Amino acid sequence: MDKCLITPNPLSTNSLVVLQGISPMIWRRLLVKSDSTIENLHYILQIGMGWEDIHLHSNSKPPKLLCF
């Protein structure tokens, strides 16, 4: 009888993303797979923050993005 080998899912990290310099404070808690690439993280942030992957041009200083 053949046994099926099941590979475990990669571990996830619980990340807190906070936009600084904005009032009221905007933050999200995201679960990210530990084997995610930078490209995947880009899309996770876009979806998690409700962004549409577009850049709004302005002359003001952009907020800082911190990940914990």
LINKA-V214184 format. One record per residue. N is the residue number from 0. RES is the residue in one letter. OMEGA is omega in radians with two decimals (NA if undefined). D_LAST is the distance of its C-alpha to the last C-alpha in Angstrom with 1 decimal. Layout:
((N & RES & OMEGA & D_LAST) (N & RES & OMEGA & D_LAST))
This chain:
((0 & M & 3.13 & 47.2) (1 & D & 3.08 & 44.1) (2 & K & 3.08 & 40.7) (3 & C & 3.07 & 37.8) (4 & L & 3.12 & 34.7) (5 & I & 3.10 & 31.5) (6 & T & -3.12 & 28.4) (7 & P & 3.06 & 25.3) (8 & N & 3.09 & 22.5) (9 & P & 3.13 & 19.5) (10 & L & 3.09 & 16.7) (11 & S & 3.05 & 13.9) (12 & T & 3.13 & 10.2) (13 & N & -3.04 & 8.7) (14 & S & 3.06 & 5.8) (15 & L & -3.14 & 5.3) (16 & V & -3.10 & 6.7) (17 & V & 3.00 & 8.5) (18 & L & 3.14 & 11.7) (19 & Q & 3.09 & 12.8) (20 & G & -3.13 & 16.6) (21 & I & 3.06 & 17.7) (22 & S & 0.03 & 19.5) (23 & P & -3.10 & 19.1) (24 & M & 3.09 & 15.3) (25 & I & -3.13 & 14.2) (26 & W & 3.06 & 11.2) (27 & R & 2.99 & 10.9) (28 & R & -3.06 & 9.6) (29 & L & 2.99 & 10.5) (30 & L & -3.07 & 11.9) (31 & V & 3.08 & 12.1) (32 & K & -3.08 & 14.8) (33 & S & 3.13 & 14.1) (34 & D & 3.12 & 17.0) (35 & S & 3.07 & 16.0) (36 & T & 3.06 & 17.0) (37 & I & 3.11 & 15.6) (38 & E & 3.09 & 18.4) (39 & N & 3.12 & 17.3) (40 & L & 3.07 & 13.7) (41 & H & -3.12 & 15.6) (42 & Y & 3.09 & 17.6) (43 & I & 3.10 & 15.0) (44 & L & 3.14 & 13.3) (45 & Q & -3.11 & 17.0) (46 & I & -3.10 & 18.0) (47 & G & -3.13 & 15.0) (48 & M & -3.14 & 15.4) (49 & G & -3.14 & 19.2) (50 & W & -3.08 & 19.8) (51 & E & 3.09 & 22.9) (52 & D & 3.04 & 22.1) (53 & I & -3.13 & 24.3) (54 & H & 3.10 & 23.9) (55 & L & -3.13 & 25.4) (56 & H & 3.08 & 27.2) (57 & S & -3.14 & 27.5) (58 & N & -3.14 & 28.1) (59 & S & 3.13 & 25.3) (60 & K & -3.12 & 22.1) (61 & P & 3.11 & 19.3) (62 & P & 3.09 & 16.1) (63 & K & 3.10 & 13.0) (64 & L & 3.13 & 10.1) (65 & L & 3.06 & 6.6) (66 & C & 3.13 & 3.8) (67 & F & NA & 0.0))
